[in-house]
Amino acid sequence: MAGLSDRLPQEIESFADEALALGLGAIGNISEALLTTVLTFYLLLDGDNIANSFFDRLPGKAGETVRRSLQKNFQNYFLGQLALSALVGTLITIAFVVLKVPYAMLFGLTVGIVSIIPFGDSVTFTLISLLLAAQDPGWGRGCSPSHWSLTN
C-alpha cells in the first residue's frame, strides 16, 4: 500500500500531462483540417482571380508565358497520372486473376481508379489485403514457390 501511495501523485501527474498533450494535439489537428477546408473552398471560389492578379503583376509578357507553361505542365501531369493508373489497374487486375484472388476484377479496377490520387493505390492495396486477410486468414499459407500452381 505504501508503494501505491508513493506512485499515485506521479501517475496522476503523468495522466494529466498525457491528457493535456492529447487535447492540444486534437485541437491542432482540428484547426488544421478547418483551415485546409476554408482555404480549399476559398481557392475554388476565387482561384481564377488570385491567379490572374499574380500573373498580371509579372513584367511584360512573362505572365502569359508562365501561365501557358503551368497549364501545359499540369495537363501533362494529369495525362501521365491517367496513363499510370490505367497501367497499374491493368497489371494489378491481371496479377489478382492469376493469383485467383476473390473479386479480382473489382479489386484491380478499384486500385487502378484510386491510383489517380497520389498514394491512393498504396492505401487501397493495403485495405484490399487486410480485407482479404480478414475474410480468409489461411489464404496466404501456400505462398512459397513450391506451392505455386496455375492448374489448381
C-alpha positions in Angstrom: 0.0 0.0 0.0 2.9 2.3 0.7 4.2 1.9 -2.8 0.9 2.8 -4.3 0.6 6.0 -2.3 4.1 6.9 -3.3 3.4 6.4 -7.0 -0.1 7.8 -7.1 0.9 11.5 -7.4 3.4 10.6 -10.2 0.7 8.6 -12.0 -1.8 11.5 -11.7 0.7 14.0 -13.0 1.7 11.7 -15.9 -2.0 11.2 -16.7 -2.6 15.0 -16.7 0.4 15.6 -18.9 -0.8 12.9 -21.4 -4.4 14.3 -21.3 -3.1 17.8 -22.0 -0.9 16.7 -24.8 -3.8 14.7 -26.3 -6.1 17.7 -26.0 -3.6 20.1 -27.6 -2.9 17.6 -30.4 -6.6 17.2 -31.1 -7.1 21.0 -31.2 -4.2 21.4 -33.5 -5.4 18.7 -35.9 -9.0 20.0 -35.9 -7.7 23.6 -36.6 -5.5 22.3 -39.5 -8.5 20.4 -41.0 -10.7 23.5 -40.7 -8.1 25.8 -42.1 -7.5 23.4 -45.0 -11.2 23.2 -45.7 -11.7 27.0 -45.7 -8.6 27.6 -47.9 -9.8 24.9 -50.3 -13.2 26.5 -50.7 -11.7 30.0 -51.0 -9.3 28.9 -53.7 -12.1 27.0 -55.5 -14.3 30.1 -55.5 -11.7 32.8 -56.1 -8.8 30.8 -57.6 -9.1 32.4 -61.0 -8.9 36.0 -59.6 -5.9 35.1 -57.4 -4.1 33.5 -60.4 -5.0 36.4 -62.7 -3.7 39.0 -60.2 -0.5 37.1 -59.7 0.2 36.7 -63.5 -0.8 40.3 -64.2 1.9 41.5 -61.8 4.7 39.8 -63.8 6.5 42.2 -66.2 5.7 42.2 -69.9 4.6 39.0 -71.5 6.2 36.9 -68.8 2.8 36.4 -67.0 1.2 34.9 -70.1 4.2 32.7 -70.8 4.3 31.4 -67.2 0.5 30.8 -67.3 0.7 28.8 -70.5 3.7 26.8 -69.2 2.0 26.0 -65.9 -1.2 24.9 -67.7 0.8 22.6 -70.1 2.8 21.1 -67.2 -0.4 20.4 -65.2 -2.1 18.9 -68.2 0.9 16.7 -68.9 1.0 15.7 -65.2 -2.7 14.6 -65.2 -2.3 12.8 -68.5 0.7 10.9 -67.0 -1.3 10.1 -63.9 -4.2 8.7 -66.0 -1.8 6.6 -68.1 -0.1 5.3 -65.0 -3.4 4.5 -63.2 -4.6 2.6 -66.3 -1.3 0.6 -66.3 -1.4 -0.1 -62.6 -5.1 -1.1 -62.7 -4.5 -3.5 -65.6 -1.4 -5.1 -64.1 -2.9 -5.5 -60.7 -6.1 -7.0 -62.2 -4.0 -9.5 -64.1 -2.0 -10.3 -61.0 -5.1 -10.8 -59.0 -6.7 -13.1 -61.6 -3.5 -15.2 -61.9 -3.4 -15.5 -58.0 -7.1 -16.3 -58.0 -8.0 -13.5 -55.6 -11.7 -13.3 -54.9 -13.3 -10.4 -56.8 -10.1 -9.8 -58.7 -11.6 -7.6 -61.4 -13.4 -5.4 -58.8 -10.3 -5.0 -56.6 -7.9 -4.5 -59.6 -10.1 -1.8 -61.2 -10.6 -0.1 -57.8 -6.8 0.1 -57.3 -6.5 1.5 -60.9 -9.2 4.1 -60.4 -8.0 5.2 -57.0 -4.3 5.4 -58.2 -5.1 8.7 -59.9 -4.9 10.1 -56.4 -1.3 10.2 -55.1 -0.7 7.3 -52.7 -4.3 6.1 -53.4 -3.1 2.9 -54.9 -0.9 2.0 -51.9 -3.7 2.8 -49.4 -6.3 0.9 -51.5 -4.0 -2.1 -52.0 -3.3 -2.2 -48.2 -7.1 -2.1 -47.5 -7.8 -4.9 -50.0 -5.0 -7.0 -48.5 -6.4 -6.5 -45.0 -9.9 -7.3 -46.2 -8.8 -10.5 -47.9 -6.8 -11.5 -44.8 -9.8 -10.9 -42.6 -12.1 -12.9 -44.9 -9.8 -15.9 -45.1 -6.7 -15.8 -42.8 -5.4 -19.1 -44.3 -5.5 -17.8 -47.9 -1.8 -16.9 -47.9 -0.4 -20.0 -46.3 0.6 -21.7 -49.5 2.6 -18.8 -50.8 6.0 -20.5 -51.0 7.2 -21.1 -54.6 7.0 -24.8 -54.2 3.1 -24.5 -53.8 2.6 -22.2 -56.8 0.4 -23.8 -59.4 -1.7 -22.3 -62.2 -3.7 -25.5 -62.6 -5.5 -25.7 -59.2 
